[in-house]
Amino acid sequence: MTTLLDVPATKPDKSRAMIFTVVALLSLACIGLYFTVRYYPEKHAVENFFNALIAGDTDKAYEIWKPGQSYTKKDFVADWGPTGYYGPIKSFALLHAKSPVGASGVIITVAISPFSPLPNENSDPAQSQKTRVVNLWVETSDKSFSFPP
């Protein structure tokens, strides 16, 4: 028998647990999205650069590089041209991007190959041995390229 002085039984408050769960999931989603797109502009610039090289358009690639006065077109072609140090380039894959603490740019690590598509060790070991890994420095402010310091 209940009287007026008895406290009614309370139902557990599930809405508070639901709010905490939703906030936690949204926080994780935002953090994941941040790490997914944080270097997108720099990666996109690198993709444009290598797509121009694959197409054989060294003029466009040189323009994307945005070189300083000391890195002439002749030097660029000697490095990136079809018969250059890194050439010919027929395929590439972005491997990694990182920015040192306090740095003004991003280091993008790229695998480049003279074969298309990019070979892996399982498909053809002889071709995969010719794949090179290159680090490029991309300045965040103007998306200019150089080699990492």
TATA-V877004 format. One record per helix or strand of 2 or more residues. SS is the DSSP state (alpha for helix, beta for strand). FROM is the first residue (numbers start at 1). TO is the last residue. If there is no record, write none. Layout:
ss	from	to
SS	FROM	TO
SS	FROM	TO
//
This chain:
ss	from	to
alpha	14	37
alpha	40	54
alpha	58	65
alpha	73	80
beta	91	98
beta	105	113
alpha	125	128
beta	132	139
beta	145	146
//
